[in-house]
C-alpha cells in the first residue's frame, strides 16, 4: 500500500507562519523522517486551502490505489494535541470540505493538528467560533506556540508510522 500525505495550507510568504498552515509547518519539521518511509509520498497542493480538493483530485487521478492521508490544522483541538480520524465530515474546515467535494467521498485518513489556545487556567480549550475563526486561523503563531508544534512533531511522526505499519484504526488507539 502506498500512502499520499497531503499537508494542507496556503501558498505564499504571507501565510507561512499562520495557524492555518500548521500542517505545512509540521511537514517542514518531519520531512526528513517522512522521506525515509518508502510507502509514503508527499503532495503539497499549490492552491489556496479552500481549493485543495481540486489539486488533490487531479493528483490522485494519476495515482491509482493510493491511500490518502490529509494533515491539517484543527481550531477545536488544543495546541499540542493531535488526532487521527477516518471517514468523518469536514468539521468546518474548508480545505477538508473541498477535498470531500472533489473526491466525492469522506473516506480518507486525517491527522489533525490542534491549534486552539488554552484558557487562562491552562485547562479548557478556548476555540474560536463565528467571526473570530478567520482572524484566529489566519493569525501567525507566537514563538511559544511554534515551540509547542516542534514538541508535538515526534507524535506526528509516530502516528504516521503507525498508520503505515498497522493501519489507521490501531494508530487511532495509540495516538488519540
Backbone as ProteinMPNN parsed JSONL, in Angstrom:
{"seq_chain_A": "XXXXXXXXXXXXXXXXXXXXXXXXXXXXXXXXXXXXXXXXXXXXXXXXXXXXXXXXXXXXXXXXXXXXXXXXXXXXXXXXXXXXXXXXXXXXXXXXXXXXXXXXXXXXXXXXXXXXXXXXXXXXXXXXXXXXXXXXXXXXXXXXXXXXXXXXXXXXXXXXXXXXXXXXXXXXXXXX", "coords_chain_A": {"N_chain_A": [[0.847, -1.185, 0.0], [0.579, 2.176, -0.885], [0.856, 5.387, 0.457], [-0.462, 8.652, 0.229], [0.493, 11.604, 1.491], [-0.914, 14.615, 2.367], [-0.216, 17.738, 3.261], [-2.147, 20.322, 4.31], [-2.529, 23.802, 3.493], [-1.883, 27.3, 2.858], [-0.478, 28.857, -0.026], [2.41, 30.983, -0.413], [4.328, 33.682, 0.969], [3.02, 35.322, 2.803], [1.385, 33.663, 4.332], [2.936, 31.817, 5.639], [3.638, 31.408, 8.464], [1.188, 31.096, 9.687], [-1.611, 29.881, 11.664], [-3.357, 28.385, 10.165], [-1.677, 27.172, 8.442], [-0.508, 25.144, 9.844], [-0.117, 22.415, 9.268], [1.639, 22.455, 7.112], [3.81, 23.69, 8.283], [4.368, 21.716, 10.156], [5.084, 19.711, 8.367], [7.572, 20.618, 7.456], [9.015, 20.175, 9.735], [9.005, 17.405, 10.049], [9.868, 16.325, 7.72], [12.365, 15.025, 7.022], [12.092, 12.586, 8.31], [9.818, 11.516, 7.089], [10.669, 11.213, 4.464], [12.177, 8.912, 4.63], [10.402, 6.839, 4.723], [9.386, 4.507, 2.64], [6.865, 3.896, 1.608], [5.363, 6.172, 1.654], [4.346, 9.018, -0.012], [4.609, 12.503, -0.614], [2.367, 15.1, -1.26], [2.042, 18.409, -1.957], [-0.339, 20.695, -2.318], [-0.524, 23.435, -4.617], [-2.448, 25.253, -4.487], [-4.83, 27.54, -2.953], [-6.05, 26.965, 0.366], [-8.915, 26.567, 0.416], [-9.365, 25.543, -2.08], [-8.136, 23.158, -2.277], [-9.103, 20.588, -2.794], [-9.526, 20.282, -5.553], [-6.88, 20.197, -6.575], [-5.88, 17.941, -5.201], [-7.594, 15.906, -6.127], [-6.94, 15.927, -8.854], [-4.242, 15.169, -8.748], [-4.424, 12.588, -7.574], [-5.796, 11.277, -9.534], [-4.002, 10.218, -11.295], [-2.683, 8.442, -9.778], [-3.46, 5.704, -9.005], [-4.923, 3.574, -6.525], [-3.81, 4.631, -4.247], [-3.678, 5.412, -0.775], [-5.141, 7.981, 0.941], [-3.895, 10.471, 3.099], [-4.67, 13.194, 4.909], [-3.309, 16.018, 6.318], [-3.922, 18.524, 8.659], [-4.781, 21.733, 10.216], [-6.583, 22.075, 13.291], [-8.951, 23.913, 14.753], [-10.483, 23.37, 16.957], [-9.191, 21.634, 18.55], [-6.885, 21.293, 21.173], [-3.83, 23.184, 21.181], [-0.861, 21.443, 20.663], [-1.887, 18.931, 20.725], [-2.76, 16.001, 18.852], [-4.888, 14.301, 16.516], [-6.001, 11.349, 15.039], [-8.133, 10.473, 12.444], [-10.844, 9.054, 10.505], [-12.984, 8.854, 7.694], [-14.866, 10.974, 8.27], [-16.848, 13.987, 8.673], [-16.33, 17.386, 7.442], [-15.86, 19.056, 9.581], [-16.081, 21.782, 9.624], [-13.852, 22.732, 8.371], [-12.586, 24.292, 5.647], [-10.704, 23.456, 3.714], [-10.696, 20.665, 3.967], [-13.361, 20.228, 3.404], [-13.395, 20.964, 0.707], [-11.827, 18.907, -0.373], [-13.401, 16.638, 0.189], [-15.666, 17.252, -1.356], [-14.529, 17.347, -3.956], [-13.444, 14.776, -4.297], [-15.625, 13.244, -3.854], [-16.062, 11.674, -1.681], [-15.703, 10.964, 1.82], [-14.057, 9.223, 2.858], [-11.189, 8.99, 3.898], [-7.979, 9.188, 5.505], [-7.181, 11.24, 8.287], [-4.909, 13.471, 9.822], [-5.093, 15.445, 12.395], [-4.028, 18.552, 13.586], [-3.811, 20.193, 16.524], [-4.628, 23.594, 17.182], [-5.871, 25.274, 18.892], [-6.055, 27.664, 21.502], [-5.329, 27.404, 25.03], [-7.429, 28.186, 27.795], [-7.081, 30.82, 30.249], [-6.625, 29.405, 32.602], [-5.277, 27.291, 31.686], [-6.394, 24.842, 31.237], [-8.969, 24.458, 29.977], [-10.037, 24.415, 26.594], [-10.121, 27.145, 24.448], [-11.616, 27.571, 21.937], [-11.977, 29.38, 18.911], [-14.965, 30.828, 17.525], [-17.591, 31.518, 15.128], [-17.326, 34.768, 13.792], [-14.753, 35.144, 14.684], [-13.144, 33.058, 13.863], [-11.797, 33.139, 11.293], [-9.945, 35.27, 11.618], [-8.447, 34.195, 13.696], [-7.351, 31.682, 12.693], [-5.947, 32.645, 10.522], [-4.115, 34.15, 11.752], [-0.76, 34.664, 12.9], [1.433, 32.213, 14.334], [2.591, 32.517, 17.653], [5.868, 32.725, 19.099], [6.155, 30.931, 21.285], [4.075, 29.186, 20.75], [4.933, 28.005, 18.391], [7.034, 26.574, 19.423], [5.656, 24.631, 20.871], [4.498, 23.27, 18.713], [6.814, 22.181, 17.557], [7.469, 20.42, 19.595], [5.424, 18.541, 19.412], [5.919, 17.271, 17.067], [7.373, 14.709, 17.045], [5.276, 12.992, 17.836], [3.559, 13.162, 15.654], [5.156, 12.024, 13.68], [5.321, 9.422, 14.749], [2.594, 8.723, 14.681], [2.087, 8.737, 11.927], [3.847, 6.711, 11.11], [2.668, 4.561, 12.475], [0.162, 4.434, 11.2], [0.942, 3.605, 8.651], [2.237, 1.178, 9.229], [0.485, -0.423, 10.868], [-2.097, 0.286, 10.29], [-4.846, 2.673, 10.189], [-6.822, 2.371, 12.2], [-5.64, 1.047, 14.418], [-3.608, 2.868, 14.847], [-5.104, 5.041, 15.682], [-5.967, 4.083, 18.158], [-3.552, 4.116, 19.538], [-2.695, 6.809, 19.471], [-4.794, 8.648, 19.866]], "CA_chain_A": [[0.0, 0.0, 0.0], [1.279, 3.459, -0.922], [0.081, 6.465, 1.071], [-0.181, 10.016, -0.198], [0.329, 12.551, 2.588], [-1.19, 15.961, 1.873], [-0.269, 18.755, 4.309], [-2.906, 21.457, 3.801], [-2.066, 25.137, 3.834], [-1.981, 28.319, 1.816], [0.826, 29.201, -0.593], [2.836, 32.371, -0.324], [5.043, 34.156, 2.157], [2.052, 35.939, 3.72], [0.706, 32.647, 5.144], [3.9, 30.816, 6.103], [3.623, 31.12, 9.908], [-0.175, 31.173, 10.221], [-2.16, 28.662, 12.26], [-3.984, 27.605, 9.088], [-0.593, 26.452, 7.788], [0.119, 24.269, 10.835], [0.297, 21.152, 8.639], [2.842, 22.7, 6.304], [4.884, 23.916, 9.251], [4.691, 20.387, 10.662], [5.771, 18.974, 7.307], [8.989, 21.011, 7.454], [9.633, 19.596, 10.925], [9.08, 15.935, 9.976], [10.21, 15.95, 6.34], [13.466, 14.063, 6.931], [11.566, 11.283, 8.738], [8.861, 11.054, 6.078], [11.439, 10.801, 3.282], [12.718, 7.565, 4.867], [9.318, 5.856, 4.638], [9.241, 4.22, 1.216], [5.469, 3.767, 1.185], [4.68, 7.461, 1.788], [4.729, 10.117, -0.899], [4.036, 13.759, -0.144], [1.858, 16.015, -2.284], [1.7, 19.707, -1.39], [-1.084, 21.463, -3.32], [-0.087, 24.818, -4.774], [-3.671, 26.057, -4.468], [-5.218, 28.004, -1.624], [-6.694, 25.951, 1.201], [-10.304, 26.325, 0.034], [-9.397, 24.893, -3.391], [-7.242, 22.0, -2.185], [-9.729, 19.398, -3.348], [-9.286, 20.216, -6.998], [-5.499, 19.763, -6.768], [-5.745, 16.574, -4.7], [-8.297, 15.018, -7.065], [-6.141, 15.864, -10.087], [-3.044, 14.389, -8.43], [-4.774, 11.184, -7.342], [-6.316, 10.687, -10.772], [-2.896, 9.503, -11.936], [-2.032, 7.632, -8.741], [-4.455, 4.723, -8.584], [-4.648, 2.68, -5.41], [-3.163, 5.319, -3.122], [-4.468, 5.716, 0.411], [-4.955, 9.402, 1.199], [-3.778, 10.994, 4.461], [-4.687, 14.656, 4.871], [-2.864, 16.605, 7.58], [-4.415, 19.899, 8.682], [-4.999, 22.389, 11.494], [-7.911, 21.91, 13.878], [-9.182, 25.013, 15.692], [-11.221, 22.87, 18.122], [-8.299, 20.721, 19.258], [-5.871, 22.107, 21.856], [-2.462, 23.262, 20.691], [-0.037, 20.401, 21.261], [-2.57, 17.642, 20.607], [-3.076, 15.535, 17.505], [-5.912, 13.26, 16.446], [-6.131, 10.623, 13.784], [-9.528, 10.115, 12.202], [-11.128, 8.479, 9.187], [-14.383, 8.815, 7.269], [-15.63, 11.955, 9.045], [-17.22, 15.199, 7.949], [-15.257, 18.365, 7.304], [-15.647, 19.744, 10.848], [-15.996, 23.218, 9.399], [-12.571, 23.076, 7.742], [-12.869, 24.469, 4.218], [-9.796, 22.643, 2.905], [-11.209, 19.293, 4.014], [-14.631, 20.278, 2.67], [-13.047, 20.984, -0.712], [-11.36, 17.568, -0.745], [-14.574, 15.753, 0.196], [-16.491, 17.581, -2.528], [-13.826, 16.996, -5.195], [-13.267, 13.323, -4.403], [-16.927, 12.591, -3.749], [-16.02, 10.751, -0.55], [-15.028, 11.42, 3.033], [-13.313, 8.056, 3.313], [-9.742, 9.111, 3.867], [-7.372, 9.328, 6.827], [-6.799, 12.611, 8.63], [-4.099, 13.767, 11.002], [-5.469, 16.815, 12.774], [-3.058, 19.194, 14.466], [-4.501, 21.193, 17.333], [-4.101, 24.957, 17.219], [-6.703, 26.059, 19.808], [-5.356, 28.082, 22.722], [-5.937, 27.041, 26.304], [-7.932, 29.319, 28.551], [-6.078, 31.318, 31.194], [-6.291, 28.395, 33.607], [-4.459, 26.285, 31.023], [-7.084, 23.554, 31.182], [-10.03, 24.408, 28.976], [-9.759, 24.949, 25.273], [-10.891, 28.34, 24.128], [-11.659, 27.556, 20.476], [-12.717, 30.497, 18.33], [-16.176, 30.49, 16.772], [-18.217, 32.632, 14.423], [-16.487, 35.702, 13.049], [-13.388, 35.081, 15.204], [-12.402, 31.929, 13.305], [-10.875, 33.508, 10.223], [-8.834, 36.042, 12.178], [-7.62, 33.309, 14.506], [-6.568, 30.722, 11.9], [-5.046, 33.384, 9.641], [-3.118, 34.808, 12.595], [0.532, 33.984, 12.965], [1.812, 31.567, 15.581], [3.575, 33.182, 18.504], [7.069, 31.903, 19.245], [5.923, 29.83, 22.229], [3.191, 28.23, 20.084], [5.78, 27.249, 17.462], [7.784, 25.637, 20.261], [4.731, 23.519, 21.141], [4.41, 22.489, 17.468], [8.051, 21.39, 17.444], [7.409, 19.354, 20.598], [4.451, 17.531, 19.01], [6.387, 16.64, 15.817], [7.621, 13.262, 17.18], [3.99, 12.286, 17.868], [3.059, 13.099, 14.278], [5.986, 11.006, 13.016], [4.869, 8.131, 15.265], [1.245, 8.457, 14.169], [2.215, 8.402, 10.506], [4.468, 5.378, 11.048], [1.669, 3.58, 12.913], [-0.834, 4.31, 10.123], [1.555, 2.824, 7.57], [2.623, -0.158, 9.681], [-0.584, -1.245, 11.446], [-3.4, 0.782, 9.863], [-5.342, 3.848, 10.901], [-7.599, 2.017, 13.395], [-4.692, 0.808, 15.521], [-2.918, 4.146, 15.09], [-6.029, 5.844, 16.475], [-5.926, 3.555, 19.523], [-2.29, 4.509, 20.157], [-2.393, 8.242, 19.485], [-5.93, 9.52, 20.193]], "C_chain_A": [[0.889, 1.244, 0.0], [0.334, 4.538, -0.399], [0.508, 7.798, 0.485], [-0.521, 10.946, 0.956], [0.188, 13.953, 2.004], [-1.264, 16.927, 3.063], [-0.973, 20.002, 3.764], [-2.327, 22.781, 4.292], [-2.284, 26.076, 2.673], [-0.592, 28.631, 1.288], [1.157, 30.674, -0.341], [3.412, 32.75, 1.019], [4.105, 34.707, 3.228], [1.473, 34.932, 4.727], [1.65, 31.676, 5.861], [3.757, 30.452, 7.579], [2.223, 31.192, 10.513], [-0.63, 29.824, 10.784], [-2.783, 27.76, 11.189], [-2.937, 26.804, 8.311], [0.134, 25.506, 8.748], [0.626, 22.966, 10.209], [1.552, 21.334, 7.793], [4.041, 23.0, 7.185], [5.344, 22.561, 9.79], [5.473, 19.59, 9.624], [7.25, 19.336, 7.264], [9.727, 20.391, 8.636], [9.857, 18.088, 10.804], [9.561, 15.419, 8.624], [11.307, 14.893, 6.252], [13.025, 12.667, 7.358], [10.655, 10.688, 7.668], [9.593, 10.54, 4.836], [11.981, 9.38, 3.406], [11.665, 6.468, 4.748], [8.987, 5.64, 3.166], [7.798, 4.21, 0.735], [4.672, 5.065, 1.35], [5.25, 8.45, 0.783], [4.011, 11.361, -0.398], [3.594, 14.581, -1.349], [1.416, 17.292, -1.592], [0.975, 20.507, -2.468], [-0.563, 22.895, -3.411], [-1.281, 25.774, -4.84], [-3.897, 26.607, -3.06], [-6.029, 26.908, -0.944], [-8.085, 25.575, 0.688], [-10.447, 25.635, -1.316], [-8.521, 23.643, -3.424], [-7.799, 20.766, -2.879], [-9.469, 19.207, -4.821], [-7.883, 19.667, -7.282], [-5.297, 18.312, -6.335], [-6.404, 15.584, -5.66], [-7.497, 14.845, -8.349], [-4.896, 15.0, -9.863], [-3.381, 12.9, -8.317], [-5.321, 10.494, -8.586], [-5.248, 9.85, -11.467], [-2.152, 8.582, -10.969], [-3.025, 6.62, -8.187], [-3.986, 3.889, -7.402], [-3.952, 3.328, -4.228], [-4.162, 5.504, -1.982], [-4.138, 7.159, 0.789], [-4.9, 9.704, 2.693], [-3.698, 12.51, 4.339], [-4.318, 15.163, 6.264], [-3.277, 18.074, 7.574], [-4.596, 20.408, 10.108], [-6.425, 22.15, 11.972], [-8.084, 22.951, 14.979], [-9.913, 24.573, 16.958], [-10.395, 21.907, 18.976], [-7.195, 21.557, 19.909], [-4.505, 22.063, 21.17], [-1.628, 22.215, 21.419], [-0.666, 19.023, 21.222], [-2.731, 17.292, 19.13], [-4.184, 14.5, 17.612], [-5.869, 12.642, 15.056], [-7.605, 10.304, 13.636], [-9.671, 9.597, 10.778], [-12.622, 8.569, 8.935], [-15.275, 9.718, 8.121], [-16.031, 13.11, 8.143], [-16.062, 16.172, 7.922], [-14.975, 19.134, 8.596], [-15.527, 21.247, 10.705], [-14.702, 23.68, 8.751], [-12.767, 23.13, 6.231], [-11.938, 23.684, 3.302], [-10.271, 21.196, 2.83], [-12.53, 19.213, 3.252], [-14.375, 20.231, 1.163], [-12.599, 19.603, -1.196], [-12.53, 16.596, -0.805], [-15.428, 15.991, -1.044], [-15.825, 17.135, -3.826], [-13.658, 15.5, -5.389], [-14.598, 12.583, -4.37], [-16.971, 11.559, -2.63], [-15.346, 11.426, 0.641], [-14.188, 10.295, 3.626], [-11.822, 8.211, 3.046], [-9.266, 9.376, 5.295], [-7.014, 10.795, 7.045], [-5.868, 12.586, 9.833], [-4.377, 15.232, 11.298], [-4.48, 17.343, 13.802], [-3.769, 20.316, 15.209], [-3.813, 22.546, 17.312], [-4.865, 25.834, 18.21], [-5.916, 26.422, 21.063], [-6.081, 27.559, 23.957], [-6.429, 28.317, 26.972], [-6.862, 29.731, 29.564], [-5.703, 30.305, 32.269], [-5.453, 27.264, 33.019], [-5.139, 24.952, 30.836], [-8.102, 23.488, 30.059], [-9.608, 25.039, 27.672], [-10.69, 26.121, 25.017], [-10.91, 28.481, 22.609], [-12.471, 28.735, 19.954], [-13.935, 30.014, 17.548], [-16.712, 31.731, 16.084], [-17.212, 33.464, 13.657], [-15.023, 35.658, 13.492], [-12.523, 34.061, 14.474], [-11.381, 32.373, 12.271], [-9.684, 34.301, 10.751], [-7.885, 35.146, 12.965], [-6.751, 32.41, 13.627], [-5.609, 31.421, 10.937], [-4.001, 34.175, 10.421], [-1.849, 33.982, 12.663], [0.749, 33.354, 14.345], [2.764, 32.473, 16.351], [4.746, 32.214, 18.684], [6.845, 30.702, 20.167], [4.982, 28.776, 21.646], [3.985, 27.382, 19.087], [6.627, 26.224, 18.22], [6.926, 24.411, 20.564], [4.586, 22.647, 19.886], [5.649, 21.616, 17.292], [8.026, 20.203, 18.415], [6.447, 18.234, 20.203], [4.892, 16.783, 17.736], [6.696, 15.149, 15.977], [6.331, 12.437, 17.249], [3.422, 12.129, 16.46], [3.844, 12.053, 13.491], [5.537, 9.616, 13.455], [3.506, 7.746, 14.738], [1.298, 8.039, 12.708], [2.822, 7.006, 10.341], [3.465, 4.299, 11.442], [0.6, 3.369, 11.839], [-0.302, 3.39, 9.037], [1.799, 1.373, 7.996], [1.457, -1.027, 10.143], [-1.988, -0.771, 11.078], [-3.916, 1.899, 10.747], [-6.111, 3.498, 12.176], [-6.694, 1.802, 14.603], [-3.922, 2.08, 15.861], [-3.791, 5.059, 15.938], [-6.014, 5.397, 17.932], [-4.667, 4.03, 20.254], [-2.176, 6.009, 20.379], [-3.551, 9.155, 19.837], [-6.217, 9.501, 21.676]], "O_chain_A": [[1.83, 1.347, 0.786], [-0.838, 4.588, -0.771], [1.696, 8.044, 0.273], [-1.681, 11.063, 1.351], [1.044, 14.42, 1.253], [-2.256, 16.936, 3.792], [-0.458, 20.663, 2.862], [-1.72, 22.86, 5.36], [-2.808, 25.685, 1.63], [0.37, 28.668, 2.055], [0.271, 31.491, -0.089], [3.035, 32.212, 2.06], [4.371, 34.571, 4.422], [1.112, 35.307, 5.843], [1.197, 30.809, 6.608], [3.756, 29.266, 7.906], [2.085, 31.336, 11.728], [-0.1, 28.772, 10.425], [-2.742, 26.534, 11.292], [-3.281, 25.86, 7.6], [1.271, 25.113, 8.486], [1.688, 22.472, 10.586], [2.423, 20.464, 7.766], [5.163, 22.606, 6.867], [6.541, 22.287, 9.874], [6.416, 18.876, 9.966], [8.094, 18.464, 7.058], [10.923, 20.114, 8.551], [10.797, 17.552, 11.392], [9.648, 14.209, 8.413], [11.181, 13.949, 5.471], [13.523, 11.672, 6.831], [10.721, 9.492, 7.382], [9.182, 9.549, 4.231], [12.219, 8.717, 2.397], [12.008, 5.288, 4.678], [8.376, 6.497, 2.527], [7.538, 4.49, -0.435], [3.449, 5.066, 1.204], [6.456, 8.689, 0.73], [2.926, 11.271, 0.177], [4.333, 14.739, -2.321], [0.525, 17.27, -0.743], [1.6, 20.952, -3.431], [-0.203, 23.495, -2.398], [-1.142, 26.943, -5.2], [-3.242, 26.193, -2.104], [-6.613, 26.043, -1.598], [-8.395, 24.392, 0.543], [-11.539, 25.187, -1.664], [-8.204, 23.135, -4.5], [-7.053, 19.992, -3.48], [-9.221, 18.092, -5.279], [-7.716, 18.783, -8.122], [-4.622, 17.544, -7.02], [-5.829, 14.54, -5.968], [-7.391, 13.736, -8.872], [-4.548, 14.185, -10.717], [-2.699, 12.057, -8.9], [-5.307, 9.267, -8.677], [-5.567, 8.878, -12.151], [-1.116, 8.014, -11.313], [-3.387, 6.687, -7.012], [-2.81, 3.543, -7.292], [-3.544, 2.633, -3.297], [-5.35, 5.727, -2.216], [-2.967, 7.508, 0.938], [-5.752, 9.252, 3.459], [-2.767, 13.043, 3.736], [-4.936, 14.785, 7.259], [-3.018, 18.791, 6.607], [-4.57, 19.641, 11.071], [-7.354, 22.039, 11.172], [-7.432, 22.873, 16.02], [-9.959, 25.323, 17.933], [-10.864, 21.427, 20.008], [-6.628, 22.438, 19.262], [-4.089, 21.028, 20.649], [-1.681, 22.111, 22.645], [-0.046, 18.046, 21.641], [-2.826, 18.173, 18.275], [-4.391, 13.9, 18.667], [-5.72, 13.331, 14.047], [-8.257, 9.906, 14.602], [-8.753, 9.687, 9.963], [-13.428, 8.385, 9.847], [-16.308, 9.283, 8.63], [-15.602, 13.195, 6.992], [-14.948, 15.839, 8.326], [-13.946, 19.802, 8.695], [-14.943, 21.915, 11.558], [-14.475, 24.88, 8.598], [-13.081, 22.115, 5.609], [-12.349, 23.285, 2.212], [-10.251, 20.58, 1.764], [-12.783, 18.241, 2.54], [-15.074, 19.526, 0.435], [-12.952, 19.182, -2.297], [-12.637, 15.814, -1.749], [-15.859, 15.044, -1.701], [-16.496, 16.597, -4.707], [-13.723, 15.005, -6.514], [-14.689, 11.434, -4.805], [-17.822, 10.669, -2.635], [-14.531, 12.335, 0.484], [-13.678, 10.4, 4.741], [-11.275, 7.642, 2.101], [-10.051, 9.741, 6.17], [-6.601, 11.495, 6.121], [-6.029, 11.774, 10.744], [-3.96, 16.129, 10.565], [-4.141, 16.657, 14.767], [-4.263, 21.265, 14.602], [-2.589, 22.642, 17.409], [-4.545, 27.013, 18.359], [-5.198, 25.59, 21.618], [-7.285, 27.307, 23.929], [-5.896, 29.399, 26.73], [-5.848, 29.048, 29.709], [-4.589, 30.338, 32.791], [-4.976, 26.389, 33.743], [-4.526, 24.015, 30.325], [-8.088, 22.545, 29.268], [-8.917, 26.057, 27.643], [-11.879, 26.083, 25.331], [-10.299, 29.396, 22.057], [-13.531, 29.051, 20.494], [-13.927, 28.921, 16.981], [-16.333, 32.854, 16.416], [-16.351, 32.93, 12.958], [-14.143, 36.092, 12.748], [-11.299, 34.184, 14.465], [-10.208, 32.012, 12.372], [-8.542, 34.034, 10.374], [-6.668, 35.317, 12.908], [-5.533, 32.38, 13.8], [-4.576, 30.859, 10.574], [-3.113, 34.794, 9.834], [-1.868, 32.762, 12.505], [0.315, 33.882, 15.369], [3.635, 33.115, 15.765], [4.609, 31.015, 18.441], [7.288, 29.593, 19.869], [5.074, 27.602, 22.002], [3.74, 26.183, 18.955], [6.901, 25.137, 17.71], [7.415, 23.282, 20.518], [4.555, 21.421, 19.987], [5.542, 20.447, 16.922], [8.504, 19.116, 18.09], [6.636, 17.091, 20.618], [4.291, 15.771, 17.377], [6.31, 14.372, 15.104], [6.298, 11.303, 16.77], [2.869, 11.082, 16.12], [3.264, 11.285, 12.723], [5.388, 8.724, 12.62], [3.274, 6.59, 14.385], [0.626, 7.09, 12.304], [2.355, 6.216, 9.52], [3.416, 3.24, 10.816], [0.18, 2.236, 11.601], [-1.009, 2.502, 8.561], [1.59, 0.45, 7.21], [1.423, -2.223, 9.855], [-2.971, -1.37, 11.514], [-3.493, 2.058, 11.892], [-6.059, 4.257, 13.144], [-6.961, 2.322, 15.686], [-3.619, 2.337, 17.027], [-3.29, 5.768, 16.811], [-6.045, 6.228, 18.84], [-4.713, 4.314, 21.451], [-1.61, 6.437, 21.385], [-3.329, 10.339, 20.088], [-7.139, 10.175, 22.135]]}, "name": "protein", "num_of_chains": 1, "seq": "XXXXXXXXXXXXXXXXXXXXXXXXXXXXXXXXXXXXXXXXXXXXXXXXXXXXXXXXXXXXXXXXXXXXXXXXXXXXXXXXXXXXXXXXXXXXXXXXXXXXXXXXXXXXXXXXXXXXXXXXXXXXXXXXXXXXXXXXXXXXXXXXXXXXXXXXXXXXXXXXXXXXXXXXXXXXXXXX"}
